[in-house]
């Protein structure tokens, strides 16, 4: 009788240990999935920031072209004989106004994109830190 009792104790201890190991493996798998999802979210944010940065660069490029036209028209207006331009608001000033508005939009988008990029840290999130702690704990237990 005593041997049957010892076998059941050994068997239950073995099953308990294997259950604990299985649970730890499942927790690590879940932690890895969570970390992956958080990193994917950070990458999506980086992608949005890149699109905004590209849009800002395009707007600033267009603004530079328009402002170059404004300078050309300013030179033409400044060197034209008196009374040849009947418009009350010179053409160069129109180009300059449009160029400044476009440049302001581009600069605003650039600042927003820069802040988005600064807030991205895919390896510094709670799930990654928890995973590091779990791995450290598991390696120190042996």
C-alpha positions as CSV (number, residue, x, y, z in Angstrom):
1,X,0.0,0.0,0.0
2,X,2.8,2.4,0.9
3,X,4.3,2.1,-2.6
4,X,1.0,3.0,-4.3
5,X,0.8,6.1,-2.1
6,X,4.3,7.1,-3.0
7,X,3.7,6.7,-6.7
8,X,0.6,8.8,-6.6
9,X,2.6,11.5,-4.8
10,X,5.4,11.3,-7.3
11,X,3.0,11.4,-10.2
12,X,1.1,14.3,-8.9
13,X,4.3,16.3,-8.2
14,X,5.5,15.5,-11.7
15,X,2.2,16.6,-13.2
16,X,2.2,19.8,-11.1
17,X,5.7,20.6,-12.2
18,X,4.9,20.0,-15.9
19,X,1.7,22.0,-15.4
20,X,3.7,24.9,-14.0
21,X,6.2,24.7,-16.9
22,X,3.3,24.6,-19.4
23,X,1.8,27.7,-17.8
24,X,5.1,29.5,-17.9
25,X,5.5,28.7,-21.6
26,X,2.0,29.9,-22.3
27,X,2.6,33.1,-20.4
28,X,5.8,33.8,-22.3
29,X,4.0,33.1,-25.6
30,X,1.2,35.6,-24.6
31,X,3.8,38.1,-23.5
32,X,5.5,37.8,-26.9
33,X,2.2,38.3,-28.7
34,X,1.5,41.4,-26.6
35,X,4.9,42.8,-27.2
36,X,4.6,42.2,-31.0
37,X,1.2,44.0,-31.0
38,X,2.6,47.0,-29.2
39,X,5.6,47.2,-31.5
40,X,3.3,47.0,-34.5
41,X,1.3,49.9,-33.1
42,X,4.5,51.9,-32.7
43,X,5.4,51.1,-36.3
44,X,2.0,52.2,-37.5
45,X,2.6,55.5,-35.7
46,X,6.0,55.8,-37.4
47,X,4.4,55.2,-40.7
48,X,1.9,57.9,-40.1
49,X,4.7,60.2,-39.1
50,X,6.6,59.4,-42.2
51,X,3.6,60.3,-44.4
52,X,3.1,63.6,-42.5
53,X,6.8,64.4,-42.9
54,X,6.7,63.6,-46.7
55,X,3.6,65.8,-47.0
56,X,5.3,68.6,-45.1
57,X,8.3,68.3,-47.3
58,X,6.1,68.5,-50.4
59,X,4.3,71.6,-49.1
60,X,7.6,73.3,-48.3
61,X,8.9,72.5,-51.7
62,X,5.8,74.0,-53.4
63,X,6.1,77.0,-51.1
64,X,9.7,77.5,-52.2
65,X,8.7,77.5,-55.8
66,X,5.8,79.9,-55.3
67,X,8.1,82.2,-53.3
68,X,10.7,82.1,-56.1
69,X,7.9,83.3,-58.5
70,X,7.1,86.0,-55.9
71,X,10.7,87.2,-56.0
72,X,10.8,87.2,-59.8
73,X,7.6,89.3,-59.9
74,X,9.0,91.6,-57.2
75,X,12.1,92.2,-59.3
76,X,9.9,92.9,-62.4
77,X,7.6,95.2,-60.4
78,X,10.5,97.1,-58.8
79,X,12.2,97.7,-62.2
80,X,9.0,98.4,-64.2
81,X,8.4,102.0,-65.3
82,X,5.9,104.0,-63.2
83,X,2.2,103.4,-64.0
84,X,2.6,100.1,-66.0
85,X,1.0,97.9,-63.4
86,X,-2.6,99.0,-62.8
87,X,-3.3,96.4,-60.0
88,X,-3.6,97.8,-56.5
89,X,-2.1,94.7,-55.0
90,X,1.0,93.7,-57.0
91,X,1.4,90.2,-58.4
92,X,4.5,89.5,-56.4
93,X,2.6,90.2,-53.2
94,X,0.0,87.7,-54.2
95,X,2.6,85.1,-54.8
96,X,4.3,85.9,-51.6
97,X,1.0,85.6,-49.6
98,X,0.3,82.2,-51.1
99,X,3.8,81.0,-50.6
100,X,3.8,82.1,-46.9
101,X,0.5,80.3,-46.2
102,X,1.8,77.1,-47.9
103,X,5.1,77.3,-46.0
104,X,3.2,77.8,-42.7
105,X,1.2,74.6,-43.4
106,X,4.3,72.7,-44.3
107,X,6.1,73.8,-41.2
108,X,3.1,72.9,-39.0
109,X,2.9,69.4,-40.5
110,X,6.7,69.0,-40.1
111,X,6.5,69.9,-36.4
112,X,3.6,67.5,-35.8
113,X,5.5,64.7,-37.6
114,X,8.6,65.5,-35.6
115,X,6.7,65.2,-32.3
116,X,5.2,61.9,-33.6
117,X,8.7,60.5,-34.3
118,X,10.0,61.6,-30.9
119,X,7.2,59.8,-29.1
120,X,8.0,56.5,-30.8
121,X,10.1,54.0,-28.8
122,X,9.1,50.5,-29.8
123,X,11.5,48.8,-27.4
124,X,10.5,50.9,-24.4
125,X,7.0,49.8,-23.7
126,X,5.4,48.0,-20.8
127,X,5.1,44.7,-22.6
128,X,8.7,44.6,-23.6
129,X,9.8,45.5,-20.0
130,X,7.6,42.8,-18.6
131,X,9.0,40.3,-21.1
132,X,12.5,41.3,-20.1
133,X,11.6,40.8,-16.4
134,X,10.1,37.4,-17.1
135,X,13.2,36.2,-19.0
136,X,15.4,37.5,-16.3
137,X,13.3,35.7,-13.6
138,X,13.3,32.5,-15.6
139,X,17.1,32.5,-16.2
140,X,17.8,33.2,-12.5
141,X,15.6,30.4,-11.3
142,X,17.9,27.7,-12.7
